[in-house]
Amino acid sequence: MRSKILVGVLFLLAVSTAGAQTVRDSSFRIENGERVLQQSVVVAADVTSVWRPISTAEGLRRFAAPRLEFELRPGGRWLARFDKDSKLDESGIHNRVLSSPRIY
C-alpha cells in the first residue's frame, strides 16, 4: 500500500508536468494477488527541474498535499493531509519511504 501511494504521487507529478505525453501502464500483480500500480511517462525536462519537486517536502506540497512532511531516505517518514487547515498528525495519511530513488 505504501509503495502504491508513492508511485501514485510520482505519477501525478509526471502527468502534471508532461502535458499531452503518453502514459505507459505496466501495473501487475505479485504472487499473493496484491496489485502493484506502476505507471510511467517520459518528461521533457532536465533532471534538476524534476528532482526538487519529487524529492523534498516543499516540492511535494505544491502538487501532492498542502500539509506534508517527507524525508527521502529508506525508512523516511511520509505524512500528509489534503486539507491545508488540518493538523498534521498520525490521523493523516502516513507511509514510509521503502527505498532510495535511482537517478538515470
Backbone as JSON Lines, residues from 0, in Angstrom:
{"i":0,"aa":"M","n":[0.82,-1.2,0.0],"ca":[0.0,0.0,0.0],"c":[0.86,1.26,0.0]}
{"i":1,"aa":"R","n":[1.91,1.25,0.83],"ca":[2.78,2.43,0.9],"c":[3.42,2.74,-0.44]}
{"i":2,"aa":"S","n":[3.92,1.72,-1.1],"ca":[4.58,1.97,-2.38],"c":[3.59,2.45,-3.43]}
{"i":3,"aa":"K","n":[2.34,2.01,-3.33],"ca":[1.32,2.46,-4.28],"c":[1.1,3.96,-4.16]}
{"i":4,"aa":"I","n":[1.08,4.48,-2.95],"ca":[0.86,5.91,-2.76],"c":[2.03,6.7,-3.31]}
{"i":5,"aa":"L","n":[3.26,6.25,-3.02],"ca":[4.42,6.95,-3.53],"c":[4.44,6.94,-5.05]}
{"i":6,"aa":"V","n":[4.18,5.8,-5.65],"ca":[4.14,5.72,-7.11],"c":[3.03,6.61,-7.65]}
{"i":7,"aa":"G","n":[1.89,6.62,-6.97],"ca":[0.77,7.45,-7.41],"c":[1.13,8.93,-7.38]}
{"i":8,"aa":"V","n":[1.81,9.36,-6.34],"ca":[2.21,10.76,-6.24],"c":[3.22,11.11,-7.32]}
{"i":9,"aa":"L","n":[4.19,10.24,-7.53],"ca":[5.16,10.49,-8.59],"c":[4.48,10.52,-9.96]}
{"i":10,"aa":"F","n":[3.48,9.67,-10.13],"ca":[2.71,9.66,-11.37],"c":[1.98,11.0,-11.56]}
{"i":11,"aa":"L","n":[1.39,11.52,-10.5],"ca":[0.69,12.8,-10.6],"c":[1.64,13.91,-11.02]}
{"i":12,"aa":"L","n":[2.84,13.9,-10.47],"ca":[3.82,14.9,-10.87],"c":[4.16,14.75,-12.35]}
{"i":13,"aa":"A","n":[4.4,13.55,-12.76],"ca":[4.77,13.32,-14.15],"c":[3.67,13.76,-15.1]}
{"i":14,"aa":"V","n":[2.44,13.42,-14.78],"ca":[1.32,13.79,-15.64],"c":[1.13,15.29,-15.68]}
{"i":15,"aa":"S","n":[1.22,15.95,-14.5],"ca":[1.03,17.39,-14.48],"c":[2.16,18.11,-15.23]}
{"i":16,"aa":"T","n":[3.34,17.52,-15.25],"ca":[4.48,18.11,-15.93],"c":[4.49,17.77,-17.41]}
{"i":17,"aa":"A","n":[4.0,16.59,-17.74],"ca":[4.17,16.09,-19.1],"c":[3.15,16.61,-20.1]}
{"i":18,"aa":"G","n":[2.05,17.17,-19.64],"ca":[1.04,17.65,-20.57],"c":[0.43,16.52,-21.35]}
{"i":19,"aa":"A","n":[0.64,16.5,-22.65],"ca":[-0.01,15.52,-23.53],"c":[0.84,14.26,-23.75]}
{"i":20,"aa":"Q","n":[1.83,14.01,-22.93],"ca":[2.68,12.83,-23.09],"c":[1.88,11.55,-22.89]}
{"i":21,"aa":"T","n":[2.36,10.45,-23.46],"ca":[1.71,9.15,-23.33],"c":[2.13,8.48,-22.03]}
{"i":22,"aa":"V","n":[1.16,8.01,-21.27],"ca":[1.42,7.32,-20.02],"c":[1.5,5.83,-20.3]}
{"i":23,"aa":"R","n":[2.55,5.19,-19.83],"ca":[2.74,3.74,-20.0],"c":[2.28,3.05,-18.72]}
{"i":24,"aa":"D","n":[1.3,2.18,-18.82],"ca":[0.78,1.44,-17.68],"c":[1.38,0.04,-17.68]}
{"i":25,"aa":"S","n":[2.26,-0.23,-16.74],"ca":[2.87,-1.55,-16.61],"c":[2.53,-2.17,-15.25]}
{"i":26,"aa":"S","n":[1.33,-1.86,-14.75],"ca":[0.88,-2.4,-13.47],"c":[0.83,-3.92,-13.54]}
{"i":27,"aa":"F","n":[0.96,-4.57,-12.38],"ca":[0.96,-6.03,-12.35],"c":[0.51,-6.51,-10.97]}
{"i":28,"aa":"R","n":[0.35,-7.81,-10.83],"ca":[0.01,-8.42,-9.54],"c":[1.19,-9.26,-9.07]}
{"i":29,"aa":"I","n":[1.47,-9.2,-7.77],"ca":[2.53,-10.04,-7.21],"c":[1.93,-11.39,-6.82]}
{"i":30,"aa":"E","n":[2.77,-12.3,-6.39],"ca":[2.34,-13.68,-6.14],"c":[1.14,-13.81,-5.22]}
{"i":31,"aa":"N","n":[1.03,-12.94,-4.22],"ca":[-0.1,-13.04,-3.29],"c":[-1.37,-12.38,-3.81]}
{"i":32,"aa":"G","n":[-1.34,-11.87,-5.04],"ca":[-2.51,-11.28,-5.66],"c":[-2.63,-9.77,-5.48]}
{"i":33,"aa":"E","n":[-1.77,-9.19,-4.65],"ca":[-1.82,-7.74,-4.44],"c":[-1.39,-7.03,-5.72]}
{"i":34,"aa":"R","n":[-2.1,-5.97,-6.06],"ca":[-1.82,-5.23,-7.29],"c":[-0.76,-4.17,-7.03]}
{"i":35,"aa":"V","n":[0.18,-4.07,-7.93],"ca":[1.22,-3.05,-7.87],"c":[0.93,-2.04,-8.98]}
{"i":36,"aa":"L","n":[0.69,-0.81,-8.6],"ca":[0.43,0.26,-9.56],"c":[1.78,0.77,-10.06]}
{"i":37,"aa":"Q","n":[2.01,0.64,-11.35],"ca":[3.27,1.06,-11.93],"c":[2.98,1.75,-13.26]}
{"i":38,"aa":"Q","n":[3.13,3.06,-13.26],"ca":[2.88,3.84,-14.46],"c":[4.06,4.78,-14.66]}
{"i":39,"aa":"S","n":[4.33,5.09,-15.91],"ca":[5.46,5.97,-16.19],"c":[5.14,6.86,-17.38]}
{"i":40,"aa":"V","n":[5.89,7.94,-17.46],"ca":[5.76,8.88,-18.56],"c":[7.13,9.53,-18.75]}
{"i":41,"aa":"V","n":[7.49,9.8,-19.97],"ca":[8.74,10.49,-20.25],"c":[8.46,11.99,-20.15]}
{"i":42,"aa":"V","n":[9.24,12.67,-19.34],"ca":[9.08,14.11,-19.13],"c":[10.21,14.83,-19.85]}
{"i":43,"aa":"A","n":[9.85,15.74,-20.72],"ca":[10.85,16.5,-21.47],"c":[11.37,17.64,-20.6]}
{"i":44,"aa":"A","n":[12.24,17.27,-19.64],"ca":[12.81,18.26,-18.73],"c":[14.14,17.72,-18.22]}
{"i":45,"aa":"D","n":[14.98,18.64,-17.76],"ca":[16.26,18.19,-17.21],"c":[16.04,17.65,-15.79]}
{"i":46,"aa":"V","n":[16.97,16.84,-15.32],"ca":[16.86,16.17,-14.02],"c":[16.68,17.19,-12.89]}
{"i":47,"aa":"T","n":[17.39,18.29,-12.95],"ca":[17.3,19.3,-11.9],"c":[15.89,19.86,-11.77]}
{"i":48,"aa":"S","n":[15.23,20.09,-12.88],"ca":[13.87,20.65,-12.86],"c":[12.86,19.69,-12.25]}
{"i":49,"aa":"V","n":[13.09,18.4,-12.4],"ca":[12.15,17.39,-11.91],"c":[12.51,16.91,-10.51]}
{"i":50,"aa":"W","n":[13.78,16.83,-10.19],"ca":[14.23,16.23,-8.94],"c":[13.71,16.95,-7.7]}
{"i":51,"aa":"R","n":[13.82,18.27,-7.63],"ca":[13.4,19.01,-6.43],"c":[11.91,18.82,-6.11]}
{"i":52,"aa":"P","n":[11.01,18.9,-7.09],"ca":[9.6,18.71,-6.76],"c":[9.26,17.32,-6.23]}
{"i":53,"aa":"I","n":[9.99,16.29,-6.61],"ca":[9.64,14.94,-6.15],"c":[10.49,14.46,-4.97]}
{"i":54,"aa":"S","n":[11.49,15.24,-4.57],"ca":[12.4,14.75,-3.54],"c":[12.39,15.56,-2.26]}
{"i":55,"aa":"T","n":[11.57,16.6,-2.19],"ca":[11.52,17.44,-0.99],"c":[10.08,17.66,-0.56]}
{"i":56,"aa":"A","n":[9.9,17.9,0.73],"ca":[8.56,18.2,1.24],"c":[8.03,19.47,0.59]}
{"i":57,"aa":"E","n":[8.88,20.47,0.46],"ca":[8.46,21.73,-0.18],"c":[7.94,21.5,-1.59]}
{"i":58,"aa":"G","n":[8.67,20.7,-2.37],"ca":[8.24,20.41,-3.73],"c":[6.95,19.62,-3.77]}
{"i":59,"aa":"L","n":[6.84,18.59,-2.92],"ca":[5.63,17.76,-2.9],"c":[4.4,18.52,-2.45]}
{"i":60,"aa":"R","n":[4.56,19.5,-1.57],"ca":[3.41,20.3,-1.11],"c":[2.76,21.05,-2.27]}
{"i":61,"aa":"R","n":[3.51,21.34,-3.3],"ca":[2.98,22.12,-4.42],"c":[1.99,21.33,-5.27]}
{"i":62,"aa":"F","n":[2.09,19.98,-5.26],"ca":[1.2,19.22,-6.12],"c":[0.57,18.01,-5.45]}
{"i":63,"aa":"A","n":[1.11,17.53,-4.35],"ca":[0.59,16.3,-3.75],"c":[-0.39,16.57,-2.62]}
{"i":64,"aa":"A","n":[0.03,17.34,-1.63],"ca":[-0.81,17.64,-0.47],"c":[-0.27,18.9,0.19]}
{"i":65,"aa":"P","n":[-1.13,19.82,0.57],"ca":[-0.65,21.08,1.15],"c":[-0.04,20.93,2.54]}
{"i":66,"aa":"R","n":[-0.42,19.9,3.27],"ca":[0.15,19.62,4.6],"c":[0.95,18.34,4.47]}
{"i":67,"aa":"L","n":[2.26,18.43,4.55],"ca":[3.07,17.26,4.25],"c":[4.42,17.33,4.95]}
{"i":68,"aa":"E","n":[4.84,16.19,5.5],"ca":[6.21,16.0,5.98],"c":[6.77,14.86,5.16]}
{"i":69,"aa":"F","n":[8.0,15.0,4.72],"ca":[8.59,13.98,3.85],"c":[10.09,13.98,4.01]}
{"i":70,"aa":"E","n":[10.66,12.8,4.2],"ca":[12.11,12.66,4.3],"c":[12.53,11.56,3.34]}
{"i":71,"aa":"L","n":[13.26,11.93,2.28],"ca":[13.65,10.98,1.25],"c":[14.89,10.21,1.68]}
{"i":72,"aa":"R","n":[14.65,9.06,2.29],"ca":[15.69,8.1,2.68],"c":[14.98,6.81,3.0]}
{"i":73,"aa":"P","n":[15.64,5.67,2.87],"ca":[14.99,4.41,3.24],"c":[14.49,4.48,4.68]}
{"i":74,"aa":"G","n":[13.22,4.19,4.88],"ca":[12.61,4.28,6.2],"c":[12.13,5.67,6.56]}
{"i":75,"aa":"G","n":[12.34,6.64,5.67],"ca":[11.94,8.02,5.93],"c":[10.43,8.16,6.07]}
{"i":76,"aa":"R","n":[10.01,9.13,6.85],"ca":[8.59,9.36,7.14],"c":[7.94,10.15,6.01]}
{"i":77,"aa":"W","n":[6.7,9.79,5.73],"ca":[5.87,10.48,4.73],"c":[4.51,10.65,5.4]}
{"i":78,"aa":"L","n":[4.17,11.86,5.78],"ca":[2.91,12.15,6.46],"c":[2.22,13.27,5.7]}
{"i":79,"aa":"A","n":[0.93,13.08,5.36],"ca":[0.24,14.06,4.53],"c":[-1.21,14.24,4.96]}
{"i":80,"aa":"R","n":[-1.73,15.43,4.74],"ca":[-3.15,15.76,4.89],"c":[-3.52,16.61,3.68]}
{"i":81,"aa":"F","n":[-4.7,16.36,3.12],"ca":[-5.13,17.12,1.94],"c":[-5.82,18.43,2.3]}
{"i":82,"aa":"D","n":[-6.28,18.55,3.53],"ca":[-6.9,19.79,4.0],"c":[-5.81,20.69,4.55]}
{"i":83,"aa":"K","n":[-5.56,21.82,3.91],"ca":[-4.46,22.7,4.34],"c":[-4.64,23.26,5.73]}
{"i":84,"aa":"D","n":[-5.87,23.27,6.26],"ca":[-6.12,23.8,7.59],"c":[-6.13,22.72,8.67]}
{"i":85,"aa":"S","n":[-5.92,21.48,8.29],"ca":[-5.95,20.38,9.26],"c":[-4.62,20.26,9.99]}
{"i":86,"aa":"K","n":[-4.68,19.57,11.12],"ca":[-3.49,19.32,11.92],"c":[-2.71,18.15,11.29]}
{"i":87,"aa":"L","n":[-1.42,18.31,11.14],"ca":[-0.59,17.25,10.58],"c":[-0.16,16.33,11.72]}
{"i":88,"aa":"D","n":[-0.9,15.21,11.86],"ca":[-0.62,14.26,12.93],"c":[-0.82,12.84,12.4]}
{"i":89,"aa":"E","n":[-0.76,11.87,13.27],"ca":[-0.87,10.47,12.87],"c":[-2.24,10.08,12.33]}
{"i":90,"aa":"S","n":[-3.25,10.95,12.44],"ca":[-4.56,10.63,11.88],"c":[-4.6,10.87,10.37]}
{"i":91,"aa":"G","n":[-3.53,11.46,9.83],"ca":[-3.43,11.71,8.39],"c":[-2.95,10.48,7.66]}
{"i":92,"aa":"I","n":[-2.58,10.67,6.43],"ca":[-2.04,9.59,5.6],"c":[-0.56,9.46,5.97]}
{"i":93,"aa":"H","n":[-0.18,8.26,6.41],"ca":[1.23,8.11,6.79],"c":[1.82,6.86,6.15]}
{"i":94,"aa":"N","n":[3.05,7.04,5.68],"ca":[3.78,5.98,4.99],"c":[5.26,6.1,5.33]}
{"i":95,"aa":"R","n":[6.01,5.14,4.85],"ca":[7.47,5.17,4.97],"c":[8.07,5.0,3.58]}
{"i":96,"aa":"V","n":[9.16,5.68,3.33],"ca":[9.88,5.51,2.07],"c":[10.53,4.13,2.12]}
{"i":97,"aa":"L","n":[10.3,3.34,1.08],"ca":[10.82,1.97,1.06],"c":[12.24,1.87,0.55]}
{"i":98,"aa":"S","n":[12.62,2.7,-0.38],"ca":[13.97,2.66,-0.91],"c":[14.33,4.01,-1.5]}
{"i":99,"aa":"S","n":[15.6,4.22,-1.69],"ca":[16.06,5.47,-2.3],"c":[15.87,5.4,-3.8]}
{"i":100,"aa":"P","n":[15.53,6.52,-4.41],"ca":[15.33,6.51,-5.86],"c":[16.66,6.4,-6.59]}
{"i":101,"aa":"R","n":[16.56,5.96,-7.81],"ca":[17.73,5.83,-8.67],"c":[17.58,6.87,-9.77]}
{"i":102,"aa":"I","n":[18.58,7.7,-9.93],"ca":[18.55,8.72,-10.98],"c":[19.31,8.18,-12.17]}
{"i":103,"aa":"Y","n":[18.68,8.23,-13.32],"ca":[19.28,7.71,-14.54],"c":[20.13,8.75,-15.21]}
